[in-house]
Amino acid sequence: MPVTKDIFFILIAFAAGMAMAVQGSMNSAVSRAIGLSQATFVVHFSATIIMVIILIFGISRGDWGNYSLIPWYYYLGGLIGVVITYTVVISIPKLGVAVATTAIIVGQVLTACMVDHFGFFGLERVPFTWLKFLGLIFLSIGAKMLLN
């Protein structure tokens, strides 16, 4: 079976999900050892070092000239990244990796459906349907079932 473009990107997204579960577990372990704020700092500082290396060696091309064309609030992604790290690190030890990750996914999908439906951030509008609503219900039921 040939790998289509859609399947390729689904596999990329799947790999991201796998990485998120491992990363959250690792960050929780770091937090237990050195503290929540310290772990969050270490995570973002190490990411900054990697990104500096990527920028220095030109692994990714971009255009810094467009920096001022972006609305200021789009740059709050860094702040959101800190919130994500904090909440993942707090939830995994209390719920376990599977339950916390499932709850994270339910929150992601619900928010993604709203972003799609309203076309936030300049994205194309994708209507929220009853079928998507049903999918969210099933995801939520799955999250609840993992608690038992």
N, C-alpha and C positions, 0 to 999 in steps of 0.2 A: 504494500500500500504506500503510495507516494505521500510525502509530507507536504501538505499544502501550506500556503502562507498563513492561513487562519490557524491550522494545527500547530505550526511552528510557534506562533505568538501565544497560543494557549499553553504550550509547553514552557515557554519563557515565564509566563505568569504563574504557572504551577511551581516552577523552580523558585520564583520570588516568594511564594507562600511557604515553601519548605524552608527557605532561608530565614524568613520571618519567625517561624516557630523555633528554629535553632538559635537565632539571634536573641529572641526574648528570653529563652532559657539561660543563655550565657550571660546576658545582662543582669538577670535576676541573681545569678551566682556571684557576679561582681558586686552587686548591691549588698548582698548578705555580708560580703567580706569588708567592703570599704564604706558603705552607706549609699543611699539613694541618689542624693545630689552629686556625690563624687563619681558614682558609676555613670550617671548621665553625662557628666563632664568628660569622663574618659572616653565614652562611646563617641561623642560628638568631636572631641579633639582628635581621636584616631581617624575618624572619617575626614576631618579637615586635612590632616597630613596626607592621606591617600589622594584627596582631591587636588592638593597642591602639586603632588608628584604628577598626576594626570595632566594638569594644566601646564606644568613646566615642560613636560616631554611631548606636548601637543597630541596626546592620544585622542583627544576629542576636539573637534573644530567648532567654533562658535563666533559670535560677533558682539564683543563688549560694547560696541557703539550703540546697540539697541537697548542698553540698560535703562536709559531714561524714558524709553517709550512704554515701559511696563507700569501699570498702576501700582502705587506704593504698597497697597495691601496685598498684592501678590507675593511680596517678599516676606510675608508673615509665615511662609512655609517652614522657615527655620524654627520659629516659635512653636508651631504646630508639631514639628519633629521632636522638640523637647517634651511637649505634653504627651506625645505618643510614647516616647521612651519611658517617662515616668509612669504612665498608666499601665503599660505592658509589664514593667518591672514590679509594680505593686500587685497586679492581678494574677500573674502566673504562680507565685508561691502560694497564694490563697486558694486558687481554683484548680491548679494543675494546668499543664500546657494545652491539653486537648480542649478543655472547657473554655479556658481563657481565649485561645485562638479561635474557637467557634464563635464565641461572643463578639470578638473583634471582627470576624468576617461578617456576622449579621449586621453589626454597626456600619461596616464598610459598604456592604451591599445596599442597605437602606439609604445611606447618605449618597452613594453613587446613583441610585435611582432618582433621588431628588435633584442632584446635579444634572443628570441627563434630562429629566423631565422639564426643568426650567432653563436648561442651556446655560448654566452659570459658567463663568470664566471664558466666555466666548466659544464654548463648545456647541456642537450641533444638538438641537433638541431631539430627544428620544422619549416618546410618550411613556408614562407609567401606566401599565395595563393591569387588569385583574389577574392575569396569569402571573405577572411579576409579583403582585401582592401575595398570591398563593405560594409562590416560591419562597418569599420572605417568611411566610407562616411556617412552611416546612423546615426552613433553616432554623427558625426559632425553636420549633419542636425538637429538632435534632440537638440543638444546644442544651435544651432542658433534659433530653434523654441521656446526654453525656454526664449530667450531674449525678445520676443514679449509679 
